[in-house]
Amino acid sequence: MRTLRIGTRRSRLAIVQAEHTRDLLRLQGVDTVLVPMTTTGDEGGTADASAQGLKGLWIDTILEALRDGRIDLAVHSAKDMPAEDDEGLEIGAVPEREAPHDILLLRAEGELRPGMIVGTSSLRRRAQIMAAYPGIGVADLRGNVETRLRKLADGEVDAAILAAAGLSRLGIDPPHATPLGIDVMIPAPGQGCLGIQCRTDDREVLAVLMLLDHRPSRMALEAERALMRRIGGGCALPLGAIGALKGDLLRLAAVVASPDGVRVVKAAAESEDPRRAADLVADRLLALGADRILAEVRAG
């Protein structure tokens, strides 16, 4: 087996995720080398600059290198991936998922109260936190995990919402942290999952990646991505979705909410087929008015 080149973003979290993949491959006797890269999103580009849309901002140059054969694998946070696979590329492995939920971080001990400002750049998080805590304010909070934690500590906001998986992978255990259950905050599709991409025609790499695949995590991700394709694609929408395999059934729960948190629609379904579960949930969300909410969001 040749030494495999793993493409990754340069952020600390992305490198940690790529190193985790490298460790998994090492256990299979495969040598690798990391190839850190800068994406359009890292350079401050906008969605118009990426062929894959807003989500593609964080993976575009990595996908180009994978298609061109300059790297053999690409490791992504699955929530950053568009719903549609690029032609000639596929997700060869989904390792076991980290905790998918979000965490509410307060600057000081206490509870989230009306008048406090929560920092997040996510429409999904904005909508759900405003629905759960009427009277709070929401401010845009961007940057990598460390930057957002620093802004919180500096008092730019009273609270922030971050993914549990990112904090765990970085070994960060911040104070005043409260996990948000799915009754309050349904996570982003793919949150906590890694998607390891390769070229569809690279049978040698695909065979190795099969050994890293975690079936329950893959099935959950397949359902969540199928739901994205039905109602959202690669757009940044106030959509949350979480799948879990229970025995032979894949259970999928999802939410669509207006950015102000006033209108919230939720649905859940289960099926042996992840795509069937996604279709059932999509149909129920749309019947409850999710299409009108999403149309308003897209119209800006």
C-alpha positions in Angstrom: 0.0 0.0 0.0 1.4 3.4 -1.0 1.7 6.2 1.5 -1.6 8.1 1.4 -1.7 11.9 1.3 -4.5 13.3 3.6 -5.8 16.7 2.7 -7.1 18.9 5.5 -7.7 22.5 6.5 -5.0 24.3 8.5 -7.1 25.0 11.6 -6.2 23.3 14.8 -9.4 21.3 14.9 -9.1 20.2 11.3 -5.5 19.0 11.9 -6.7 17.1 15.0 -9.4 15.4 12.9 -6.9 14.5 10.2 -4.4 13.2 12.8 -7.2 11.0 14.2 -7.8 9.6 10.7 -4.0 9.0 10.4 -4.0 7.1 13.6 -6.9 4.9 12.5 -5.1 4.2 9.2 -1.9 3.4 11.1 -3.7 0.7 13.0 -4.4 -0.9 9.6 -0.8 -0.7 8.6 -1.1 2.2 6.3 1.4 5.1 6.2 0.1 8.6 5.7 1.2 12.2 5.4 -0.9 15.3 6.2 -1.3 18.0 3.5 -2.7 21.1 5.2 -4.5 23.4 2.8 -6.3 26.8 2.8 -9.8 27.0 1.5 -11.9 29.9 0.1 -13.6 30.2 3.5 -10.3 30.5 5.3 -9.4 33.3 3.0 -12.6 35.2 3.8 -14.3 34.4 0.5 -18.1 34.4 0.0 -20.5 31.7 -1.2 -20.4 33.2 -4.7 -16.7 32.2 -4.9 -17.4 28.5 -4.3 -18.9 26.1 -6.8 -20.4 24.1 -3.9 -22.1 27.2 -2.3 -21.8 28.4 1.3 -20.9 25.0 2.8 -18.3 24.4 0.0 -16.3 27.4 1.1 -14.6 25.3 3.7 -13.7 22.4 1.5 -13.4 23.7 -2.1 -9.6 23.7 -2.6 -9.3 20.4 -0.9 -11.8 18.8 -3.3 -9.9 20.3 -6.2 -6.7 18.7 -5.0 -8.5 15.4 -4.5 -9.9 15.4 -8.0 -6.5 16.3 -9.4 -4.7 13.5 -7.6 -2.6 15.8 -5.5 -4.0 14.1 -2.4 -5.6 10.7 -1.8 -8.0 11.4 1.0 -9.8 14.4 2.3 -11.0 14.7 6.0 -13.9 17.0 6.6 -16.3 17.8 9.4 -19.3 16.3 7.9 -21.5 19.3 8.8 -19.3 21.4 6.4 -20.1 19.1 3.4 -22.8 20.0 0.9 -25.6 17.5 0.6 -24.6 16.3 -2.9 -21.4 14.4 -3.5 -19.1 15.8 -6.1 -18.9 13.8 -9.3 -16.1 11.3 -9.1 -15.8 11.6 -5.3 -17.5 9.7 -2.5 -17.4 9.4 1.3 -15.3 6.3 1.7 -15.6 6.1 5.5 -17.5 7.6 8.4 -15.6 6.7 11.6 -17.6 6.5 14.9 -19.3 9.7 15.6 -18.4 12.0 18.4 -21.2 13.5 20.6 -23.4 15.4 18.1 -25.1 17.8 20.5 -24.4 21.6 21.1 -23.2 23.1 24.3 -24.2 26.5 25.8 -21.3 28.3 27.4 -21.9 31.2 29.8 -19.2 33.8 30.5 -20.0 33.6 34.3 -21.8 31.1 36.5 -25.5 31.3 36.4 -28.4 30.8 33.9 -29.3 32.3 30.6 -31.7 35.1 31.3 -33.7 37.6 29.2 -31.6 40.5 28.0 -28.4 38.4 27.7 -26.6 38.2 24.4 -25.8 34.8 22.9 -23.1 34.6 20.2 -23.5 32.4 17.2 -23.2 32.8 13.4 -25.5 29.8 12.8 -29.1 30.4 11.7 -30.0 27.0 13.1 -28.6 27.8 16.5 -30.0 31.4 16.5 -33.6 30.1 15.7 -33.6 27.4 18.3 -32.0 29.3 21.2 -34.4 32.2 20.6 -37.4 29.8 20.6 -36.2 28.1 23.8 -35.2 31.4 25.7 -37.6 34.2 24.8 -36.2 37.6 25.6 -32.5 36.9 24.8 -30.5 38.6 22.1 -28.3 37.0 19.5 -25.1 38.5 18.1 -22.9 37.3 15.3 -19.9 35.3 16.6 -17.4 34.0 14.1 -13.9 32.4 14.1 -12.4 29.1 15.1 -13.2 27.5 18.5 -10.4 29.3 20.3 -11.3 32.7 18.8 -15.0 32.3 19.9 -13.9 31.3 23.4 -11.7 34.3 23.7 -14.4 36.6 22.5 -16.7 35.1 25.1 -14.1 35.5 27.9 -13.5 39.1 26.8 -17.2 40.0 27.3 -18.2 40.5 23.7 -21.2 38.2 24.4 -22.7 36.8 27.5 -22.9 33.2 26.2 -21.9 31.2 23.1 -23.0 28.0 21.5 -20.4 25.5 20.3 -20.4 21.9 19.1 -19.5 19.4 21.8 -17.5 17.4 19.3 -15.1 20.2 18.5 -14.5 20.9 22.2 -13.9 17.2 22.9 -11.5 16.7 20.0 -9.5 19.8 21.1 -9.4 18.6 24.7 -11.2 21.8 25.9 -13.4 21.5 29.0 -14.7 25.1 29.5 -16.4 26.2 32.7 -20.1 27.2 32.9 -21.0 24.7 30.2 -24.5 23.2 29.7 -25.2 20.4 27.1 -28.3 21.2 25.1 -30.6 18.3 24.6 -32.4 17.8 21.3 -35.6 19.1 23.0 -33.9 22.5 22.9 -31.3 22.3 20.1 -31.3 19.7 17.4 -27.8 19.7 15.9 -26.7 20.4 12.3 -26.9 17.5 9.9 -23.6 15.7 10.2 -22.5 17.4 13.4 -20.0 15.2 15.2 -19.2 13.0 12.2 -16.1 13.0 10.1 -16.5 12.4 6.3 -13.4 10.8 4.7 -13.6 11.4 1.0 -11.7 9.7 -1.8 -11.9 9.2 -5.5 -14.6 6.8 -6.6 -12.2 5.0 -9.0 -9.5 4.6 -6.4 -10.4 1.0 -5.4 -7.3 0.5 -3.3 -8.1 3.4 -1.0 -11.8 2.5 -0.9 -10.9 -0.9 0.3 -8.8 0.5 3.2 -11.4 3.0 4.2 -14.1 0.3 4.5 -12.1 -0.9 7.5 -12.7 2.5 9.2 -16.4 2.7 8.6 -18.8 2.7 11.5 -22.2 1.5 10.3 -24.4 3.3 12.8 -22.6 6.6 12.2 -22.8 6.2 8.4 -26.5 5.3 8.4 -27.3 8.4 10.6 -25.2 10.6 8.3 -26.9 9.2 5.2 -30.3 10.0 6.6 -29.3 13.5 7.6 -27.7 14.3 4.3 -30.7 12.8 2.4 -33.0 15.2 4.4 -30.7 18.1 3.4 -31.0 17.1 -0.2 -34.8 17.1 0.0 -35.2 20.5 1.6 -32.0 22.4 1.8 -29.1 21.2 -0.3 -25.9 23.1 0.4 -27.6 26.3 1.7 -27.1 27.7 5.1 -30.6 27.1 6.5 -32.2 26.9 10.0 -32.4 23.2 9.7 -31.4 20.7 12.4 -31.4 16.9 12.0 -30.1 14.0 14.1 -30.3 10.3 13.2 -29.6 7.3 15.4 -29.7 3.6 14.7 -31.8 1.7 17.2 -31.7 -2.0 16.4 -32.6 -2.3 12.7 -34.4 1.0 12.6 -32.9 4.4 11.8 -34.7 7.1 13.7 -34.5 10.6 12.4 -35.6 13.8 14.1 -35.5 17.3 12.5 -36.4 20.9 13.0 -36.9 23.9 10.8 -37.4 27.3 12.5 -37.7 30.9 11.5 -34.5 32.8 12.4 -36.4 34.8 15.1 -37.5 31.6 16.7 -41.2 32.5 16.4 -42.1 29.6 14.1 -40.8 26.1 14.8 -41.8 22.9 13.1 -40.5 19.5 14.1 -40.9 16.0 12.8 -39.5 12.5 13.4 -39.8 9.1 11.7 -38.0 5.8 11.5 -37.3 3.2 8.9 -34.9 0.5 8.1 -33.8 2.6 5.1 -32.1 6.0 6.0 -33.3 7.6 2.8 -36.9 6.5 3.5 -36.7 8.0 7.0 -35.5 11.2 5.5 -38.4 11.3 3.0 -40.9 10.7 5.7 -39.4 13.5 7.9 -39.2 15.9 4.9 -42.8 15.3 4.0 -44.0 16.0 7.5 -41.9 19.1 7.9 -43.2 20.5 4.6 -46.8 19.6 5.5 -46.3 21.7 8.7 -45.1 24.7 6.8 -41.3 24.3 6.7 -41.3 25.2 3.0 -42.7 28.7 3.7 -40.1 29.3 6.4 -37.3 28.2 4.1 -38.5 30.2 1.2 -38.5 33.3 3.4 -35.0 32.6 4.6 -33.7 32.0 1.0 -35.3 35.3 -0.1 -33.2 37.0 2.5 
